[in-house]
Amino acid sequence: MRDIPEILNWRRVSENISLSGQPTEAQLADVKELGVTHIINLGPHTNDGALDDEAATVASLGMTYVYIPVDFENPTDQDFSDFCDMLESLHGQTIHVHCIYNARVSAFFYRYAQSGGGGSAKEAHALMDGIWRPGGVWAKFIGNQAAEALPNRYAGDDY
């Protein structure tokens, strides 16, 4: 399966799971061409850079839109549970998961791998680390006590 590196922080987890920051409407059409049937968005519609009506765009392309808005300042265990339930229900489907920057998403996939949900925790950590190093509430969310007192750091900024 090909990749779409033009999409911000594009990453591939497996043959049928890709991740990124916010795709444009045109990039969503490119994602569809990859055989993606479901788009999962963890970024609230109120975020800067969010599409005006992503659900309508995704529907017009013939894909299913799943919206799990995660407050960046307060990711919750319920958000994670909803995410895990959705991944389990879509097992075997070709999906694309995004937020605005791929910070939320990469942290969710890392925690998912840590919990035994799928994939290698080491690989999921490397994927996340190529985008950011969570601090504060996000460090707590992924179980990294040592980084809870640190700020979030982004690749190329504070590494």
MARVEX-102249 format. One record per atom (N, C-alpha, C, O): atom name; y, x, z. Coordinates in steps of 0.05 Angstrom, whole numbers, plus 5000, padded with zeros to 4 digits. Atoms other than C-alpha are relative to their C-alpha. Layout:
MARVEX-102249
  name  north  east    up
    CA      Y     X     Z
...
***
This chain:
MARVEX-102249
  name  north  east    up
     N   4977  5017  5000
    CA   5000  5000  5000
     C   5025  5018  5000
     O   5026  5038  5015
     N   4976  4984  5001
    CA   5068  5027  4983
     C   5019  4994  5023
     O   5015  4974  5037
     N   4980  5004  4979
    CA   5126  5034  5031
     C   5027  4995  4988
     O   5031  4998  4964
     N   4973  5005  5009
    CA   5199  5015  5027
     C   5019  5015  5018
     O   5031  5004  5036
     N   4984  4983  4982
    CA   5237  5073  5058
     C   5030  4994  4999
     O   5045  5003  5016
     N   4971  5008  5001
    CA   5304  5042  5037
     C   5007  4982  5023
     O   5030  4979  5030
     N   4995  5018  4977
    CA   5296  4993  5095
     C   5003  5018  5025
     O   4986  5036  5029
     N   4994  4984  4976
    CA   5325  5022  5159
     C   4976  5003  5018
     O   4963  4984  5026
     N   5022  4993  4981
    CA   5273  5057  5202
     C   4973  4988  4992
     O   4958  4979  5010
     N   5025  5010  5009
    CA   5215  5034  5159
     C   4977  5017  5011
     O   4978  5041  5010
     N   5024  4986  4990
    CA   5148  5051  5190
     C   4975  4983  4993
     O   4978  4959  4990
     N   5025  5015  5005
    CA   5076  5032  5175
     C   4981  5006  5023
     O   4977  5028  5031
     N   5020  4998  4978
    CA   5026  5018  5231
     C   4972  5001  4989
     O   4955  5016  4998
     N   5026  5002  5013
    CA   4967  5001  5187
     C   5003  4990  4972
     O   5026  4985  4963
     N   4998  5010  5028
    CA   4950  4977  5117
     C   5014  4973  4999
     O   5027  4967  4979
     N   4987  5026  5001
    CA   4973  4907  5136
     C   5021  4995  5021
     O   5027  4971  5026
     N   4977  5004  4982
    CA   5027  4918  5188
     C   5021  5022  4995
     O   5016  5046  4996
     N   4977  4982  5003
    CA   5095  4948  5174
     C   5022  4991  5019
     O   5023  4968  5028
     N   4978  5005  4981
    CA   5157  4953  5218
     C   5026  5011  4989
     O   5025  5028  4971
     N   4974  4989  5009
    CA   5231  4964  5207
     C   5023  4989  5017
     O   5019  4972  5034
     N   4976  5012  4992
    CA   5302  4951  5225
     C   5005  4976  4982
     O   4988  4968  4966
     N   4994  5024  5015
    CA   5337  4891  5194
     C   5000  5004  4969
     O   5016  5020  4959
     N   5000  4998  5029
    CA   5319  4883  5120
     C   5023  4981  4989
     O   5030  4961  5002
     N   4981  5018  5014
    CA   5371  4853  5072
     C   4983  4978  4987
     O   4959  4979  4987
     N   5014  5021  5014
    CA   5354  4790  5034
     C   4984  5012  4976
     O   4961  5004  4972
     N   5014  4987  5022
    CA   5336  4833  4973
     C   4975  5016  5010
     O   4955  5016  4997
     N   5022  4984  4989
    CA   5292  4878  5016
     C   4978  4981  5010
     O   4954  4989  5009
     N   5021  5018  4992
    CA   5255  4817  5043
     C   4984  4992  4976
     O   4959  4989  4978
     N   5015  5006  5024
    CA   5236  4801  4971
     C   4982  5024  4993
     O   4959  5020  4984
     N   5017  4977  5004
    CA   5210  4873  4965
     C   4976  5000  5019
     O   4954  5007  5012
     N   5021  5002  4980
    CA   5170  4862  5029
     C   4979  4980  4991
     O   4955  4985  4993
     N   5018  5021  5011
    CA   5140  4799  4998
     C   4982  5012  4979
     O   4958  5006  4978
     N   5016  4987  5022
    CA   5117  4841  4938
     C   4978  5017  5011
     O   4959  5023  4996
     N   5021  4984  4988
    CA   5075  4882  4986
     C   4976  4983  5009
     O   4956  4993  5018
     N   5021  5019  4992
    CA   5033  4820  5000
     C   5004  4990  5028
     O   4986  4977  5039
     N   4994  5009  4973
    CA   5066  4805  5067
     C   5001  4969  4999
     O   5014  4957  4982
     N   5000  5029  4998
    CA   5054  4733  5088
     C   5016  4990  5024
     O   5024  4966  5025
     N   4985  5008  4975
    CA   5090  4732  5156
     C   5020  5022  5007
     O   5015  5046  5007
     N   4979  4983  4989
    CA   5155  4761  5180
     C   5004  4992  5029
     O   5008  4969  5036
     N   4995  5004  4972
    CA   5163  4769  5255
     C   5026  5014  5007
     O   5029  5038  5002
     N   4974  4989  4993
    CA   5235  4780  5279
     C   5004  5000  5030
     O   5003  4978  5043
     N   4995  4997  4971
    CA   5247  4806  5350
     C   5030  5002  5006
     O   5038  5003  5029
     N   4971  4997  4996
    CA   5323  4812  5339
     C   5014  4973  5001
     O   5011  4957  4982
     N   4985  5026  4999
    CA   5367  4754  5361
     C   5018  4996  4976
     O   5030  5016  4966
     N   4983  5007  5023
    CA   5404  4719  5305
     C   5030  5007  5005
     O   5045  5009  4986
     N   4972  4994  4993
    CA   5469  4735  5342
     C   5007  5029  4998
     O   5031  5037  5001
     N   4995  4971  5002
    CA   5462  4810  5334
     C   5017  5007  4975
     O   5014  4994  4954
     N   4986  4989  5023
    CA   5510  4848  5289
     C   4979  5009  4980
     O   4960  5024  4987
     N   5019  4992  5021
    CA   5474  4858  5223
     C   4978  4981  4994
     O   4964  4984  4974
     N   5021  5020  5005
    CA   5428  4798  5229
     C   5008  4983  4975
     O   5032  4980  4970
     N   4995  5017  5023
    CA   5422  4755  5166
     C   5010  4973  5009
     O   5003  4963  5031
     N   4989  5026  4994
    CA   5460  4689  5165
     C   4978  4979  5004
     O   4980  4963  5023
     N   5022  5019  4997
    CA   5396  4648  5155
     C   4974  5012  4990
     O   4963  5005  4969
     N   5024  4986  5008
    CA   5336  4693  5153
     C   4976  4981  4997
     O   4960  4985  4979
     N   5022  5018  5002
    CA   5288  4636  5165
     C   4999  4986  4973
     O   4977  4984  4961
     N   4999  5013  5026
    CA   5311  4601  5101
     C   4993  5020  4978
     O   4979  5013  4959
     N   5006  4980  5020
    CA   5308  4665  5061
     C   4970  5006  4999
     O   4958  5007  4978
     N   5029  4995  4998
    CA   5237  4680  5085
     C   4984  4976  4988
     O   4965  4980  4973
     N   5014  5024  5010
    CA   5215  4608  5071
     C   5003  4998  4969
     O   4983  4991  4956
     N   4996  5002  5029
    CA   5245  4610  5001
     C   4983  5021  4985
     O   4977  5017  4961
     N   5017  4980  5012
    CA   5203  4672  4987
     C   4970  4994  5004
     O   4953  5008  4994
     N   5028  5008  4996
    CA   5139  4636  5009
     C   4986  5013  5023
     O   4962  5013  5024
     N   5011  4988  4977
    CA   5129  4673  5073
     C   5006  4983  5025
     O   5023  4966  5024
     N   4996  5014  4975
    CA   5124  4647  5144
     C   5018  5017  5018
     O   5014  5041  5021
     N   4981  4986  4982
    CA   5180  4665  5193
     C   4993  4994  5029
     O   4990  4970  5036
     N   5005  5002  4972
    CA   5166  4677  5266
     C   5023  5013  5015
     O   5029  5036  5009
     N   4976  4991  4986
    CA   5225  4685  5313
     C   4994  5003  5030
     O   4989  4983  5044
     N   5004  4994  4971
    CA   5216  4718  5382
     C   5025  5016  5008
     O   5023  5041  5009
     N   4976  4985  4993
    CA   5287  4736  5403
     C   4998  5014  5026
     O   4994  5002  5047
     N   5002  4984  4976
    CA   5286  4793  5452
     C   5028  5011  5007
     O   5041  5025  4991
     N   4974  4990  4990
    CA   5349  4807  5493
     C   4997  5030  5005
     O   4981  5038  5021
     N   5003  4971  4997
    CA   5359  4882  5487
     C   5005  5009  5028
     O   4994  5029  5037
     N   4994  4992  4973
    CA   5387  4885  5557
     C   4979  4990  5020
     O   4980  4997  5044
     N   5019  5012  4982
    CA   5328  4846  5586
     C   4974  4993  4986
     O   4968  4969  4984
     N   5026  5007  5012
    CA   5261  4851  5550
     C   4981  4990  5022
     O   4980  5002  5044
     N   5017  5012  4978
    CA   5211  4808  5589
     C   4970  5001  4993
     O   4962  5005  4970
     N   5029  5002  5003
    CA   5137  4804  5600
     C   4993  4976  4983
     O   4973  4976  4969
     N   5005  5024  5016
    CA   5140  4734  5569
     C   5005  5006  4970
     O   4989  4997  4953
     N   4996  4991  5028
    CA   5170  4764  5505
     C   4976  5015  4990
     O   4966  5010  4968
     N   5023  4983  5008
    CA   5113  4814  5504
     C   4975  4982  4996
     O   4960  4986  4977
     N   5023  5019  5002
    CA   5061  4759  5516
     C   5002  4984  4974
     O   4982  4980  4961
     N   4997  5016  5025
    CA   5090  4717  5459
     C   4994  5018  4976
     O   4981  5008  4957
     N   5005  4980  5022
    CA   5088  4779  5414
     C   4970  5005  4997
     O   4959  5003  4975
     N   5029  4995  5001
    CA   5016  4794  5432
     C   4985  4976  4990
     O   4967  4979  4973
     N   5013  5024  5009
    CA   4995  4722  5422
     C   5003  4997  4970
     O   4984  4989  4956
     N   4995  5002  5029
    CA   5027  4722  5353
     C   4984  5020  4985
     O   4972  5013  4964
     N   5016  4980  5014
    CA   4994  4787  5333
     C   4971  4992  4999
     O   4958  4995  4979
     N   5028  5009  4999
    CA   4927  4760  5355
     C   4995  4977  4981
     O   4974  4977  4967
     N   5004  5023  5018
    CA   4936  4695  5317
     C   5002  5008  4971
     O   4992  4993  4954
     N   4997  4991  5028
    CA   4955  4734  5254
     C   4981  5023  4993
     O   4985  5035  4972
     N   5019  4978  5004
    CA   4898  4784  5259
     C   4989  4998  4971
     O   4979  4978  4963
     N   5010  4999  5028
    CA   4879  4805  5188
     C   5020  4992  4979
     O   5015  4997  4955
     N   4979  5007  5018
    CA   4942  4778  5157
     C   5018  5025  4994
     O   5017  5044  5009
     N   4981  4979  5006
    CA   4994  4823  5124
     C   5027  4992  5011
     O   5039  4973  5001
     N   4976  5008  4987
    CA   5055  4822  5168
     C   5021  5023  5000
     O   5014  5046  4998
     N   4978  4981  4997
    CA   5122  4855  5174
     C   5016  4992  5025
     O   5023  4969  5028
     N   4986  5006  4974
    CA   5156  4860  5243
     C   5026  5016  5000
     O   5026  5040  4994
     N   4975  4986  5000
    CA   5229  4877  5250
     C   5018  4990  5023
     O   5013  4969  5035
     N   4977  5008  4983
    CA   5290  4875  5295
     C   5024  5011  4985
     O   5024  5013  4961
     N   4977  4990  5014
    CA   5358  4904  5280
     C   4997  5030  4993
     O   5005  5038  4972
     N   5002  4971  5004
    CA   5342  4978  5288
     C   4971  5011  5000
     O   4967  5034  4993
     N   5028  4993  4996
    CA   5266  4980  5300
     C   4997  5014  5027
     O   4978  5029  5031
     N   5004  4990  4973
    CA   5277  4999  5373
     C   4983  4980  5016
     O   4962  4988  5027
     N   5016  5020  4986
    CA   5251  4934  5403
     C   4971  5001  4990
     O   4952  5003  5005
     N   5026  5002  5012
    CA   5194  4931  5354
     C   4982  5024  5006
     O   4959  5021  5014
     N   5017  4976  4995
    CA   5170  5003  5362
     C   4992  5002  5030
     O   4970  5010  5036
     N   5007  5000  4972
    CA   5172  4996  5438
     C   4978  4979  5005
     O   4960  4983  5021
     N   5020  5021  4997
    CA   5132  4931  5434
     C   4973  5010  4989
     O   4952  5005  5002
     N   5025  4990  5011
    CA   5080  4964  5389
     C   4988  5022  5018
     O   4964  5024  5020
     N   5010  4979  4982
    CA   5075  5023  5437
     C   4987  4987  5024
     O   4965  4995  5032
     N   5011  5014  4977
    CA   5064  4977  5496
     C   4974  4985  4992
     O   4955  4985  5007
     N   5024  5014  5011
    CA   5014  4937  5454
     C   4976  5019  4999
     O   4954  5013  5007
     N   5021  4980  5003
    CA   4974  5000  5439
     C   4991  5009  5028
     O   4968  5013  5033
     N   5006  4991  4973
    CA   4978  5022  5512
     C   4982  4980  5014
     O   4964  4987  5030
     N   5015  5021  4987
    CA   4949  4955  5534
     C   4973  4995  4987
     O   4958  4978  4996
     N   5026  5003  5014
    CA   4889  4963  5487
     C   5001  4979  4979
     O   4980  4971  4968
     N   4998  5021  5020
    CA   4916  4911  5438
     C   4993  5009  4972
     O   4985  4993  4956
     N   5007  4990  5026
    CA   4905  4956  5379
     C   5015  5025  4993
     O   5038  5029  5001
     N   4988  4975  5008
    CA   4919  5023  5350
     C   5000  5021  5022
     O   4993  5015  5045
     N   4999  4977  4982
    CA   4927  5091  5383
     C   5026  5000  5015
     O   5048  4999  5002
     N   4976  4998  4984
    CA   4977  5095  5440
     C   5015  5026  4992
     O   5040  5026  4991
     N   4988  4974  5008
    CA   4990  5168  5419
     C   5015  4996  4974
     O   5038  5005  4971
     N   4987  5004  5026
    CA   5006  5147  5347
     C   5024  4981  5003
     O   5045  4985  4991
     N   4978  5019  4995
    CA   5049  5088  5371
     C   5023  5013  5014
     O   5046  5007  5008
     N   4979  4986  4986
    CA   5087  5134  5417
     C   5015  5018  4980
     O   5040  5020  4980
     N   4987  4983  5020
    CA   5100  5183  5360
     C   5017  4984  4981
     O   5039  4993  4974
     N   4984  5018  5017
    CA   5124  5126  5316
     C   5026  4992  5014
     O   5048  4994  5002
     N   4976  5008  4984
    CA   5172  5102  5371
     C   5018  5024  5004
     O   5043  5021  5001
     N   4985  4976  4994
    CA   5194  5173  5387
     C   5016  5010  4975
     O   5036  5023  4978
     N   4985  4993  5025
    CA   5215  5183  5314
     C   5025  4982  4996
     O   5041  4988  4978
     N   4977  5019  5001
    CA   5265  5126  5325
     C   5018  5003  5024
     O   5042  5005  5022
     N   4984  4999  4975
    CA   5286  5129  5398
     C   4981  5007  5023
     O   4957  5006  5021
     N   5014  4995  4974
    CA   5267  5148  5469
     C   5012  4980  5020
     O   5035  4983  5029
     N   4989  5021  4982
    CA   5274  5087  5514
     C   5006  5010  5028
     O   4991  5026  5039
     N   4992  4995  4972
    CA   5310  5093  5580
     C   5005  4973  5013
     O   5002  4952  5001
     N   4992  5024  4985
    CA   5330  5043  5633
     C   4979  4978  4999
     O   4955  4983  5004
     N   5018  5023  5000
    CA   5300  4973  5625
     C   4977  5003  4980
     O   4955  4993  4984
     N   5021  4996  5020
    CA   5262  4995  5563
     C   4979  5020  5009
     O   4956  5017  5003
     N   5019  4982  4988
    CA   5230  5053  5599
     C   4982  4985  5019
     O   4957  4989  5019
     N   5016  5016  4982
    CA   5208  5005  5652
     C   4981  4982  4984
     O   4958  4979  4992
     N   5016  5019  5017
    CA   5183  4956  5598
     C   4975  5014  4989
     O   4954  5002  4987
     N   5023  4986  5011
    CA   5137  5010  5568
     C   4985  5016  5021
     O   4965  5029  5014
     N   5014  4986  4978
    CA   5116  5038  5636
     C   5005  5029  5003
     O   4988  5044  5012
     N   4993  4972  4997
    CA   5153  5104  5634
     C   5019  5003  5023
     O   5044  5004  5019
     N   4983  4998  4976
    CA   5179  5110  5705
     C   5019  5024  5000
     O   5041  5022  5009
     N   4984  4975  5001
    CA   5205  5181  5693
     C   5026  4996  4984
     O   5045  5010  4989
     N   4976  5003  5017
    CA   5255  5155  5642
     C   5017  4976  5008
     O   5037  4970  4995
     N   4985  5024  4992
    CA   5280  5093  5679
     C   5029  5006  5008
     O   5046  4989  5004
     N   4972  4993  4993
    CA   5342  5130  5704
     C   5015  5012  4977
     O   5039  5018  4980
     N   4987  4987  5023
    CA   5357  5158  5635
     C   5011  4978  4981
     O   5002  4955  4982
     N   4991  5019  5020
    CA   5397  5125  5580
     C   4981  4999  4976
     O   4964  5017  4973
     N   5014  5001  5025
    CA   5366  5103  5514
     C   5011  5023  4983
     O   5035  5028  4982
     N   4992  4978  5018
    CA   5367  5162  5465
     C   4989  4994  4973
     O   4967  4985  4970
     N   5008  5006  5028
    CA   5364  5156  5390
     C   4997  5025  4984
     O   5012  5044  4988
     N   5006  4977  5016
    CA   5335  5205  5340
     C   5025  5010  4986
     O   5040  4995  4974
     N   4976  4988  5012
    CA   5389  5253  5317
     C   5025  4998  5016
     O   5045  5010  5010
     N   4976  5004  4984
    CA   5436  5232  5372
     C   4998  5016  5026
     O   5015  5033  5032
     N   5002  4987  4974
    CA   5411  5256  5440
     C   4972  5013  5004
     O   4961  5012  5026
     N   5026  4988  4998
    CA   5346  5292  5425
     C   5003  5030  5004
     O   4983  5045  5006
***
